[in-house]
Amino acid sequence: MNRLRSATVWAIRYGLPGAAIRFGAGRGDLIARLTADQSVRADPFQAYDELRARGPLPSNRFVSATASHRVASEALRGNGFLANPGGGANATLDRILAAAVDPRAIGPVDHPSLLTIHPPEHTRLRRLVAHAFTPRAIAAFSERIREVAEDLLDRIPDGEPFDLVQRYAAPLPVMVIAEILGVPTAMREQFLAWGNEAAMTLDPDLGWRAFWRADTALRGLNGWLSEHLDRLRRHPGEDLLSELVHHDEDGDRLSDTELRATALLLLGAGFETTVNLLGNAVRLLLDHPGQLAALRADPTGWPGAVEEVLRYESPVQITLRVAAKDTELAGVPVPEGRAVVLMLGGANRDPDVFEDPHTFDITRANAREHLAFSAGIHYCLGARLARLEAEVALQALFERFGELRSAGTPSRRRTRVLRGYDRLPLRAETGRLGATPV
């Protein structure tokens, strides 16, 4: 029964759309190529420019798309569009999909994830969760993030090759998220493995085998989280998940399913955004040594540098909106149920908003106008935490090592939605550059 339900979910969410995407890409359709063509995945920015040159909202038979900052922002903030990254534009298929999703295997795009629900349900759930993500609450993590970073850096061998992703960029955010969720130390390696597999469900063209691995991981995660929530109800800790379990607003509390969905979203968003952000940042700074030298000389520039990395190499490149009714976007008619692909990575290099957009510039005055964390009611709840982790982790890395240089060929992740590295080999040495204070 589980396999039949999983096969139904895969067919509707990935199989049918994936076949359409590959067919379109084979016929040269630009929107499809932006999703399926491996050469475009490696460097999509010229294709984004081409898409933008075709108008505010080019369309093919199945979807519309935009790489315009103005149009993407309008869709993200507008009430006429629903956040529905896992569903289709067909109401019948959507109903079948909703019935097929196993509540024991929900993921980051399944109900009741904050990514996909809408007011008034979204308003209620975000209100119950948001108190844990205030500026003061996030700032309190700064010292602990620094401790985690220093501990990981202590384990990196001086002068020997190492993989930045495996040794630093991936374990740092997962350790922070694990502490936030109260995950025991002994479980963190398994938690990371589950999270890596589950993150693949964000990709629109996911093969059956990859989906089955992700589904298996989600079942493991959901099962463990259900048991974990029971433990926290009996023996609460000082972690955020314990607080959410016991948080009560006039008798309104989060259900077990809502708690699992929130924890999974925190894991996916908190881990995936940050690991890609860190890898992209390090590679960009090594490729622009003058800008790295400026940050070494003046550490007050780190917040701006992080914003420019988010703009220039957005960790999340694509999101989706579906028209809730017959409407218009950028003056173009959009029928009810029409899917609109928002190329966030292209919008963040829109020359109408960012001067000389293909130039990486950590002093860019308006870098924070990027859409890397979305916009509107679905603006990323963990954006402050991701920024803080990146600022602390990057500064600690470049403080520790006077020289950091390539030690092999990096490899990009194959997923289209997320942009980052799965391997970034480097060699670090502490004694070079005079240990310039940062």
C-alpha positions in Angstrom: 0.0 0.0 0.0 2.8 2.4 0.9 4.5 1.7 -2.5 1.2 2.3 -4.4 0.7 5.6 -2.6 4.3 6.6 -3.2 4.0 5.7 -6.9 0.9 7.9 -7.2 2.6 10.8 -5.6 5.6 10.4 -7.8 3.6 10.1 -11.0 1.6 13.3 -10.4 4.2 15.4 -8.8 7.3 14.4 -10.8 6.7 11.7 -13.4 4.1 13.5 -15.6 5.7 17.0 -15.2 9.2 15.5 -15.7 8.2 13.8 -18.9 6.7 17.1 -20.2 9.8 19.0 -19.2 12.2 16.6 -21.0 10.0 16.5 -24.1 10.0 20.3 -24.2 13.7 20.5 -23.6 14.3 18.1 -26.5 12.4 20.4 -28.8 14.4 23.4 -27.7 11.9 25.0 -25.4 13.8 27.5 -23.3 11.6 27.2 -20.2 12.0 23.4 -20.2 15.7 23.7 -20.9 16.1 25.9 -17.8 14.8 22.9 -15.8 16.1 19.8 -17.6 19.2 20.7 -19.7 22.4 19.8 -17.7 24.5 22.4 -19.5 22.0 25.1 -18.6 21.9 23.8 -15.0 25.7 24.3 -14.7 25.4 28.0 -15.8 21.8 29.2 -16.2 22.4 32.9 -16.2 22.7 33.5 -19.9 19.5 31.5 -20.4 17.8 33.7 -17.7 18.8 36.8 -19.7 17.4 35.2 -22.9 14.1 34.4 -21.1 13.9 38.0 -19.8 14.5 39.3 -23.2 11.4 37.5 -24.5 9.1 39.6 -22.3 7.8 39.8 -18.8 6.0 36.4 -18.8 6.9 34.0 -21.7 4.8 30.8 -21.9 4.8 27.4 -23.4 2.0 24.9 -23.6 2.2 23.9 -19.9 3.5 26.8 -17.9 4.5 30.5 -17.9 7.8 31.7 -16.5 9.7 34.9 -15.6 13.2 36.0 -14.9 12.0 39.6 -14.2 12.5 40.9 -10.6 9.4 43.0 -10.9 7.2 40.2 -12.2 8.5 37.6 -9.7 8.0 40.0 -6.8 4.5 40.7 -7.9 3.6 37.0 -8.1 5.2 36.3 -4.7 3.4 39.2 -3.0 0.1 38.9 -4.9 -3.1 37.4 -3.4 -4.0 35.9 -6.8 -1.3 33.3 -6.7 -0.9 30.2 -4.5 2.3 28.7 -3.3 1.9 25.2 -4.6 5.4 23.8 -5.4 4.3 20.1 -5.2 1.0 20.2 -7.0 -0.2 20.4 -10.6 -2.5 22.8 -12.4 -5.2 20.2 -12.8 -7.8 20.1 -10.0 -8.6 16.4 -10.3 -4.9 15.5 -10.1 -4.5 17.8 -7.1 -7.3 16.0 -5.3 -5.8 12.6 -6.1 -2.4 13.9 -5.0 -3.7 15.2 -1.7 -5.4 11.8 -1.0 -2.2 9.9 -1.9 0.2 11.7 0.3 0.9 9.5 3.3 0.7 11.6 6.6 3.5 9.4 7.9 5.8 10.5 5.1 5.0 14.3 4.7 7.8 16.4 3.4 8.7 20.1 3.0 6.1 20.7 0.2 3.2 18.7 1.8 0.3 20.1 3.8 0.5 21.6 6.4 4.0 23.0 5.5 4.2 26.8 5.8 5.6 26.7 2.2 2.2 25.7 0.8 -0.7 26.6 3.0 -2.5 29.9 2.8 -4.5 32.3 5.0 -6.3 31.8 7.4 -4.4 28.5 8.0 -1.1 30.1 7.2 -1.7 33.1 9.4 -2.5 30.9 12.4 0.4 28.5 12.0 3.0 31.3 11.3 1.8 33.2 14.4 2.3 30.1 16.6 5.8 29.6 15.2 7.1 33.1 14.6 7.7 34.0 18.2 10.7 31.5 18.1 12.3 33.5 15.3 12.3 37.0 16.5 15.6 39.0 16.1 16.4 38.6 19.8 15.8 34.8 19.6 18.0 34.4 16.6 20.7 36.7 17.9 21.0 34.4 20.9 22.3 31.6 18.6 25.4 33.7 17.6 27.8 32.4 20.3 26.7 28.8 19.8 27.2 29.0 16.0 30.7 30.4 16.6 31.5 27.5 19.0 30.3 24.9 16.4 32.3 26.6 13.7 35.5 26.7 15.8 35.1 23.0 16.7 34.7 22.0 13.1 37.7 24.2 12.0 39.8 22.5 14.7 39.3 19.2 12.9 40.4 20.5 9.5 44.1 19.4 8.8 46.5 22.3 8.2 48.1 22.1 4.8 46.2 18.9 3.7 43.3 18.7 1.2 39.8 18.6 2.6 36.2 18.9 1.2 34.7 22.1 2.5 31.1 20.8 2.1 31.7 17.5 3.9 33.9 19.0 6.7 32.3 22.4 7.3 29.5 23.8 5.1 27.2 20.8 5.6 27.8 19.8 9.3 27.6 23.3 10.6 24.0 24.1 9.7 22.8 20.6 10.5 24.4 20.7 13.9 22.7 24.1 14.6 19.3 22.9 13.4 19.7 19.7 15.3 20.3 21.6 18.5 17.3 23.9 17.7 15.1 20.8 17.3 16.7 19.0 20.3 18.1 16.1 18.3 20.5 14.0 20.4 24.1 14.0 19.3 24.1 10.3 18.5 21.3 10.9 15.9 22.8 13.8 14.0 24.7 11.8 11.4 21.5 9.9 10.6 19.5 13.2 10.7 21.9 14.6 8.1 21.6 11.6 5.8 17.8 11.7 6.0 17.8 15.4 5.3 20.1 15.1 2.2 17.8 12.5 0.7 14.6 14.4 1.6 15.8 17.6 0.0 15.6 16.0 -3.4 11.8 16.2 -3.2 12.1 19.9 -4.0 13.3 19.1 -7.6 10.6 19.2 -10.3 12.2 16.4 -12.4 12.9 13.7 -9.9 13.3 10.1 -11.1 11.5 7.2 -9.4 14.6 5.7 -7.7 15.6 9.1 -6.3 12.1 9.7 -5.2 11.8 6.3 -3.5 15.0 7.0 -1.6 13.7 10.4 -0.5 10.3 8.9 0.4 12.1 6.2 2.5 14.1 9.0 4.2 10.9 11.0 4.9 9.3 8.0 6.5 12.3 7.5 8.8 12.3 11.2 9.6 8.6 11.3 10.3 8.7 8.2 12.4 11.6 9.5 14.5 10.0 12.9 14.9 6.7 11.4 16.2 8.6 9.5 18.9 10.8 12.6 19.6 7.7 14.8 20.1 6.2 12.3 22.5 9.5 12.5 24.5 9.4 16.3 24.5 5.9 16.3 25.8 6.9 14.2 28.8 10.4 15.7 29.2 10.8 19.1 27.5 14.2 20.5 27.0 15.4 24.1 26.3 15.3 23.7 22.5 12.9 25.4 20.1 10.9 22.3 19.3 10.2 21.7 23.0 9.0 25.3 23.1 6.7 24.8 20.1 5.3 21.5 21.6 4.2 23.3 24.7 3.4 26.7 23.2 -0.3 27.6 23.8 -2.1 30.7 22.6 -5.6 30.8 24.2 -5.9 27.1 23.9 -4.6 26.9 20.4 -1.6 24.5 20.0 0.3 22.9 17.2 -0.9 19.4 16.3 1.6 16.5 15.9 1.3 16.8 12.1 1.9 20.6 12.2 4.9 20.1 14.5 6.4 17.5 12.1 5.8 19.7 9.1 7.4 22.6 10.8 10.4 20.6 12.0 10.9 19.2 8.5 10.7 22.7 6.9 13.3 24.0 9.4 15.6 21.1 8.6 15.1 21.5 4.8 15.3 25.3 4.7 17.7 25.7 7.5 20.2 23.2 6.2 19.8 23.5 2.4 19.9 27.2 2.2 22.9 27.6 4.5 25.1 24.7 3.1 24.7 26.1 -0.4 25.2 29.7 0.7 28.5 28.8 2.5 29.9 26.8 -0.4 28.9 29.5 -3.0 30.4 32.2 -0.8 33.7 30.6 -0.3 34.2 29.8 -4.0 33.2 33.3 -5.0 35.5 34.9 -2.5 38.4 32.7 -3.6 37.7 33.8 -7.2 37.7 37.5 -6.1 40.8 37.8 -3.9 40.6 41.6 -3.8 37.1 41.5 -2.2 38.3 38.8 0.2 41.2 41.0 1.2 38.8 43.9 1.9 36.7 41.7 4.2 39.9 40.6 6.0 40.8 44.2 6.5 37.3 45.3 7.5 35.0 42.6 9.0 32.0 45.1 9.1 31.6 44.2 5.4 30.5 40.6 6.1 26.7 41.3 6.2 26.9 43.0 2.8 29.0 40.2 1.4 26.5 37.6 2.4 23.7 39.6 0.8 25.7 39.8 -2.5 26.3 36.0 -2.4 22.5 35.5 -1.9 21.9 37.7 -4.9 24.6 36.5 -7.2 24.4 32.8 -6.5 21.0 32.3 -5.0 20.8 29.0 -3.1 17.2 28.6 -4.2 17.0 29.3 -8.0 13.4 28.4 -8.7 10.0 28.5 -7.1 6.5 28.1 -8.4 3.1 29.9 -8.1 -0.3 28.8 -9.4 -3.0 31.2 -10.4 -5.9 31.0 -7.8 -8.3 32.5 -10.4 -8.3 34.1 -13.8 -5.9 37.0 -13.3 -3.2 39.1 -14.9 0.5 39.3 -14.2 2.6 42.1 -15.7 -0.4 42.8 -17.9 -0.4 39.3 -19.3 -3.6 37.2 -18.8 -3.1 34.1 -16.6 -5.9 31.6 -16.4 -6.9 29.9 -13.2 -4.7 26.9 -12.4 -1.9 28.1 -14.6 1.6 27.4 -13.1 4.1 30.3 -13.2 7.7 29.4 -12.7 9.6 32.1 -11.0 13.3 32.1 -11.8 14.6 33.7 -8.6 18.2 33.3 -9.8 17.4 35.3 -12.9 15.3 37.9 -11.0 18.3 38.5 -8.8 20.4 39.4 -11.8 17.8 41.7 -13.5 19.6 44.7 -14.9 16.4 46.8 -14.2 17.1 46.5 -10.5 20.8 45.6 -10.2 23.4 47.6 -12.1 26.0 45.4 -13.9 24.2 42.4 -12.4 26.7 39.8 -13.6 29.5 41.4 -11.6 30.1 40.1 -8.0 30.4 43.2 -5.8 30.3 42.8 -2.0 29.8 46.6 -1.7 26.7 46.6 -3.8 24.3 49.1 -2.1 21.0 47.4 -3.0 22.1 43.7 -2.8 19.5 43.1 -0.1 16.7 43.7 -2.7 17.2 40.1 -3.9 14.4 37.5 -3.7 16.6 34.7 -2.5 14.3 34.2 0.6 11.1 34.7 -1.4 8.7 37.6 -0.5 5.2 38.2 0.8 3.6 35.9 3.3 5.9 33.0 2.4 9.1 34.9 3.1 11.5 32.5 4.7 10.9 32.2 8.4 14.6 31.2 8.9 16.2 34.0 6.8 17.7 35.7 9.9 19.2 32.4 11.1 20.7 31.6 7.6 22.2 35.1 7.4 23.7 34.8 10.9 25.1 31.3 10.3 26.8 32.5 7.1 28.3 35.7 8.6 29.7 33.8 11.6 30.8 30.7 9.7 32.6 32.6 6.9 34.3 35.1 9.2 35.5 32.2 11.4 36.8 30.3 8.4 38.8 33.2 7.0 40.1 34.2 10.4 41.4 30.7 11.0 43.2 30.2 7.7 45.5 32.8 6.3 45.5 31.0 3.0 42.7 28.9 1.5 43.0 27.6 -2.1 41.6 25.0 -4.4 42.8 21.4 -4.1 40.8 19.9 -7.0 37.8 20.2 -9.2 34.6 21.2 -7.4 31.3 19.6 -8.4 27.9 21.3 -8.5 24.8 19.6 -7.1 22.6 18.1 -9.8 19.3 19.4 -8.5 17.9 22.3 -10.5 16.0 24.1 -7.7 19.0 24.4 -5.4 22.3 25.9 -6.5 25.4 24.9 -4.6 28.3 22.4 -4.4 28.2 18.8 -3.3 32.0 18.8 -3.4 34.5 21.7 -2.9 38.1 20.4 -2.4 40.4 23.0 -0.7 43.7 23.2 1.1 44.0 25.5 4.1 47.1 26.9 5.8 47.1 29.0 9.0 50.5 30.7 8.6 50.1 32.7 5.4 49.1 36.3 4.8 50.4 37.4 8.1 47.2 36.2 9.9 45.5 39.5 9.1 42.9 40.2 11.9 39.3 40.0 10.8 
